[in-house]
Amino acid sequence: MLPREAGAPPTEAALLAWAREGGLAAKSATLTWRRLMKLQAPTPIVLLLNDGGAALLMHADRRRNIVWLRDPSVPRDQDGVAVDELRLRQVWDGKALLLRPQAKKAEGDQLGLGFLLRLVWFERSIMRDVLLASLVLSFLATLPALAVMVVLSKVFTYRNVATLDAVIALLTLAVFWEVLLNYARRRMINMVGVRVDAKLNTFIFARVLGLPLDYFERRQLGAIMHQVGQIGKIRDFMTGKMLATILDLVTVAVMLPLMLYLDATLTWLVVAGAGLCGLVIVLFLGPVRRVHGRWQRAEMNRSTVLLETVHGIRTVKSLAMERAQRDVFDVVTAEAAEAKEQLGYISNWPQTIATVVEALMTRGVLMVGALMALIEGRGDLGVLLAFMMLGNRLAQPLANIARLIDDIEDVRGALALASDVVNNRQEAVAPGLGARPVIAGAIRFEKVDYAYPGTRSLALEGVTFEVPPGTTVGLVGRSGSGKSTITRLLQGFATGYEGQIAIDGHEIRGINLDYLRRQFGVVLQDNFLFRGTIKDNIIAGRPGLTLADAVQAARLAGAEEFIERMPAGYETMVEEGSANLSGGQKQRLAIARALITDPRILILDEATSALDPESEAVVNANIARIAQGRTMLVVSHRLSSLTEMDQIIVLDRGRVMDMGPHRDLVERCPVYRQLWLQQTRYMDNPRTAAPAPVLAQGN
């Protein structure tokens, strides 16, 4: 019935990812036949069959107790297949994907207050329960004050033991419910915090990964890390102080009406104190904001110096720069400390004033209440004490709200810093998510002009050339001639060019960006290896690849011989910074990683320039095998390594000067001939070097 064609079946996770890439909201589910008959939806329901295939649910006929299924790989105009429960159970165990159109988003979500509130709104069912629990707890918090009022006004006056027993029983029951509700509320708040934290972090990480490459090249790594690290402050505020403030407001909303009922005059005195606290907050917001911004910038500078020093510690140690770096760090630390001291000085004032207002409010309530009782004969002791207890209970939330000024500015500054990174322009995605054509490896540049952002001079000017599939091509030229720029444009790292760049006749701006880059294998001069095993670094997170695939790629790259000499072989751990690997070993692992997916186009960008002659010879010996069946672009300053290329493109100041085999270029291209002679003149005409000077030896 709808069998899967030969080949590796897509995983459930891959199907979910494809659906989401296609603009559908997707989730996996386990369905029974009964639920399947009831599940009627205008959007597709995909049944995941036991053999790895899939079937689209077209219709469920309850009267005949059958479903109509269609193989997604057949044309739409073909009829589906009617299947009953018995036949379906033979090939399906209940796994399905439920799909629906995704709500259209604006140009990507932007990190800001609205986005953060939406994250909390998604958890509204839990938040509703939190608010209900807080409402009940606020009512329970009034019971001790009311109990005191009843005891003083009723029990002591009328010697009513039965009322006292009832009050004690009620307070005991209230304690039980208070403990239970507080426990439940903490659990729910923790659940909301965990979910918001997970969504926020995945959103941030996805946005950082979506930033264009030139963003990271133009910014300091330390500054980026510091700015992204501000997410922790935002998360803690949202799941801590912000929720606590909302709960404090619930307490205020419950207690104020009760206090108005007990004594309106005293209540307005409390409200006046709260209003004064609010006025203090508003008055100090501006000064605190200015000083806080200066402190944030100083902290970012300090983080940048620290991270860059650690990142370049080998250079620091080699050049004995410890004292110089320490002096720089001392300066930025002093600036941060000074700004922090000023921030503490200014933000301390509203908290101090709020504390004074809180104390005056409590004492004012006592004095005014006592005067009204003595002079006007209003109220009694029970009501006054109850009001005092409620006032004290209310004063704490009001004071907490007043103290929020520090947290508000801290989070506002953190949000601004994080947004500066996260809300930056994302990599351009092809319209309609882009085409996914079959790639053979043909490359065509036609009148391509390109200038890097922020510069006026063209890095490429009128570049035109064509590379047939399966061709080995060298890119040569002086530094800054545009060699690496061509490879960057091919991989879609920049789209702001004029002209046309096509792969197999498809303009790359119309190809799905992720799909486009998966067609390339890229080896750079300095390749980064992740901390993990050698096998994991070769596979590099690509699902479905096995140790056998890693071994085959390593063999093709000439890395198998040194891997097998290691004690743990492919399970050998790569240390931080690849400290346990030589330059040649590291480079051959990078080549194996680039080859493991059998890319149609391989780019070697100065891949051997940093290697010793022996390691370079090993890599070059495998070039012929590596190039079989794929297009290969080799960027190199060493022309001797390109003499066997099918074609060599000569660049000068962003222009193509000539293109052809090595022998032809030596004869007809002045730029290439000059480069070739510069590198080979001493090999052809060796000269005796002048004797080295004798250095004086110290005693």
HELIX and SHEET records of a PDB file:
HELIX    1   1 GLU A   12  GLU A   21  1                                  10    
HELIX    2   2 TRP A   33  LYS A   38  1                                   6    
HELIX    3   3 GLU A   85  VAL A   91  1                                   7    
HELIX    4   4 LEU A  113  TRP A  121  1                                   9    
HELIX    5   5 ARG A  124  VAL A  150  1                                  27    
HELIX    6   6 VAL A  151  VAL A  155  3                                   5    
HELIX    7   7 PHE A  156  TYR A  158  1                                   3    
HELIX    8   8 VAL A  161  LEU A  209  1                                  49    
HELIX    9   9 LEU A  213  ARG A  218  1                                   6    
HELIX   10  10 LEU A  221  GLY A  229  1                                   9    
HELIX   11  11 ILE A  231  ASP A  236  1                                   6    
HELIX   12  12 PHE A  237  LYS A  241  3                                   5    
HELIX   13  13 MET A  242  LEU A  262  1                                  21    
HELIX   14  14 ALA A  264  HIS A  311  1                                  48    
HELIX   15  15 ILE A  313  SER A  318  1                                   6    
HELIX   16  16 GLU A  322  LEU A  371  1                                  50    
HELIX   17  17 MET A  372  GLU A  376  3                                   5    
HELIX   18  18 LEU A  381  ALA A  402  1                                  22    
HELIX   19  19 LEU A  404  VAL A  422  1                                  19    
HELIX   20  20 PRO A  431  LEU A  433  5                                   3    
HELIX   21  21 LYS A  483  LEU A  490  1                                   8    
HELIX   22  22 ILE A  508  GLY A  510  5                                   3    
HELIX   23  23 LEU A  513  ARG A  518  1                                   6    
HELIX   24  24 ILE A  534  ILE A  539  1                                   6    
HELIX   25  25 LEU A  547  ALA A  557  1                                  11    
HELIX   26  26 GLU A  560  ARG A  565  1                                   6    
HELIX   27  27 GLY A  569  GLU A  571  5                                   3    
HELIX   28  28 GLU A  576  SER A  578  5                                   3    
HELIX   29  29 GLY A  583  LEU A  595  1                                  13    
HELIX   30  30 PRO A  613  ALA A  621  1                                   9    
HELIX   31  31 ILE A  623  ALA A  627  1                                   5    
HELIX   32  32 LEU A  639  LEU A  642  5                                   4    
HELIX   33  33 HIS A  662  ARG A  668  1                                   7    
HELIX   34  34 PRO A  670  ASP A  684  1                                  15    
SHEET    1   A 6 LEU A  24  THR A  30  0                                        
SHEET    2   A 6 LYS A  95  PRO A 101 -1                                        
SHEET    3   A 6 ILE A  45  LEU A  48 -1                                        
SHEET    4   A 6 ALA A  54  ASP A  61 -1                                        
SHEET    5   A 6 ILE A  66  ARG A  70 -1                                        
SHEET    6   A 6 VAL A  81  ASP A  84 -1                                        
SHEET    1   B 4 LEU A 460  VAL A 467  0                                        
SHEET    2   B 4 ILE A 443  TYR A 450 -1                                        
SHEET    3   B 4 GLU A 498  ILE A 503 -1                                        
SHEET    4   B 4 HIS A 506  GLU A 507 -1                                        
SHEET    1   C 6 PHE A 520  VAL A 523  0                                        
SHEET    2   C 6 ILE A 601  ASP A 605  1                                        
SHEET    3   C 6 THR A 631  VAL A 635  1                                        
SHEET    4   C 6 THR A 472  GLY A 477  1                                        
SHEET    5   C 6 GLN A 647  ASP A 652  1                                        
SHEET    6   C 6 ARG A 655  GLY A 660 -1                                        
SHEET    1   D 2 GLY A 532  THR A 533  0                                        
SHEET    2   D 2 MET A 573  VAL A 574 -1                                        
END                                                                             
